[in-house]
Amino acid sequence: MNEIIDLLRSHRTIRRFTAQAVDDRLISEIVRCGQAAPTSSNIQATTVIQVRDPRKRRRIAEIAGGQSQVADAGAFLVFCADLHRARIACEMEGGTFAGGMTEHFIVATVDVALAAQNCAVAAESLGLGICYIGAVRNDPQAVADLLDLPESVYPVFGMCLGYPDQAPEVKPRLPLSVVLKADAYRDPDDLEGIRRYDLQLREYYRTRTGGQKDSTWSAEMKALVGKESRPHMRSFLARRGFTME
Ligand SMILES: Cc1cc2nc3c(=O)[nH]c(=O)nc-3n(C[C@H](O)[C@H](O)[C@H](O)COP(=O)(O)O)c2cc1C
């Protein structure tokens, strides 16, 4: 249709990178593109920390369950949801910070996701590959300590960027009919769509891994939402000041 749509639809996560560093000017341009994303009430609640220190990179790779791309990628960014800056401005104007509001937490987290995805698209348009690292939340306190994050700031995810050393197939998505509804949430055909997608994804994994990975979307969802997930997040966020009032 056009180049932007082609770029968006050719996205795939890259987990193996060449040793080539990413030029600082590219990182600046990419983060500027992140800043250009829409932002709730212009709050601009995203802070990006580029982690350059190899020791810190190795430590975060460890926290992320041994994901070596965190240490090896040409660049690694941690995207933080930041209400600290808004608080400073509020208090500068003589206001009192209404800490702990759930709405503020949502606003800040959504802001980060929008900014990060702009960065991802910008990076891909420059020939770089990216890998989000949600696994920084395996031990978010350790990451917050490592990066000296103040109160009202939390690490939402990391992002590896670099020159791809692999060319994986684009991962198929659920059928559009499952995701796009008209006027109301109706799902009588969703089960059939999910079953079809399960077969498609199984085939994708088999091809991609030479038969080593045999899984479906439904099996992955069972593993994901069929048990507790990072239950430490609630108390961690409360300690950061996100008490969800
Ligand atoms: C917020 C977020 C966190 C993620 N965390 C990780 C991660 O820690 N490690 C990883 O290898 N991939 C991670 N991913 C990548 C997803 O696994 C990947 O986007 C998904 O399987 C779809 O594949 P694709 O990006 O190749 O289309 C993450 C993606 C998002 C959006």
PDBQT file of the ligand as one rigid body, heavy atoms in Angstrom, charges set to zero:
ROOT
HETATM    1  C1  LIG A 301       6.130  -5.167  26.314  1.00  0.00    +0.000 C 
HETATM    2  C2  LIG A 301       6.815  -6.335  25.635  1.00  0.00    +0.000 A 
HETATM    3  C3  LIG A 301       7.731  -7.094  26.327  1.00  0.00    +0.000 A 
HETATM    4  C4  LIG A 301       8.446  -8.128  25.700  1.00  0.00    +0.000 A 
HETATM    5  N1  LIG A 301       9.412  -8.785  26.391  1.00  0.00    +0.000 NA
HETATM    6  C5  LIG A 301      10.200  -9.673  25.744  1.00  0.00    +0.000 A 
HETATM    7  C6  LIG A 301      11.306 -10.269  26.404  1.00  0.00    +0.000 A 
HETATM    8  O1  LIG A 301      11.572 -10.033  27.596  1.00  0.00    +0.000 OA
HETATM    9  N2  LIG A 301      12.100 -11.091  25.682  1.00  0.00    +0.000 N 
HETATM   10  C7  LIG A 301      11.863 -11.386  24.367  1.00  0.00    +0.000 A 
HETATM   11  O2  LIG A 301      12.640 -12.132  23.772  1.00  0.00    +0.000 OA
HETATM   12  N3  LIG A 301      10.817 -10.833  23.711  1.00  0.00    +0.000 NA
HETATM   13  C8  LIG A 301       9.986  -9.989  24.363  1.00  0.00    +0.000 A 
HETATM   14  N4  LIG A 301       8.948  -9.390  23.701  1.00  0.00    +0.000 N 
HETATM   15  C9  LIG A 301       8.717  -9.697  22.277  1.00  0.00    +0.000 C 
HETATM   16  C10 LIG A 301       7.465 -10.566  22.055  1.00  0.00    +0.000 C 
HETATM   17  O3  LIG A 301       7.723 -11.879  22.471  1.00  0.00    +0.000 OA
HETATM   18  C11 LIG A 301       7.122 -10.513  20.570  1.00  0.00    +0.000 C 
HETATM   19  O4  LIG A 301       6.827  -9.166  20.212  1.00  0.00    +0.000 OA
HETATM   20  C12 LIG A 301       5.920 -11.398  20.213  1.00  0.00    +0.000 C 
HETATM   21  O5  LIG A 301       6.222 -12.751  20.414  1.00  0.00    +0.000 OA
HETATM   22  C13 LIG A 301       5.513 -11.209  18.759  1.00  0.00    +0.000 C 
HETATM   23  O6  LIG A 301       6.611 -11.488  17.914  1.00  0.00    +0.000 OA
HETATM   24  P1  LIG A 301       7.187 -10.413  16.883  1.00  0.00    +0.000 P 
HETATM   25  O7  LIG A 301       7.553  -9.182  17.658  1.00  0.00    +0.000 OA
HETATM   26  O8  LIG A 301       8.380 -11.060  16.245  1.00  0.00    +0.000 OA
HETATM   27  O9  LIG A 301       6.102 -10.152  15.901  1.00  0.00    +0.000 OA
HETATM   28  C14 LIG A 301       8.188  -8.414  24.328  1.00  0.00    +0.000 A 
HETATM   29  C15 LIG A 301       7.240  -7.654  23.638  1.00  0.00    +0.000 A 
HETATM   30  C16 LIG A 301       6.568  -6.626  24.267  1.00  0.00    +0.000 A 
HETATM   31  C17 LIG A 301       5.574  -5.801  23.481  1.00  0.00    +0.000 C 
ENDROOT
TORSDOF 0
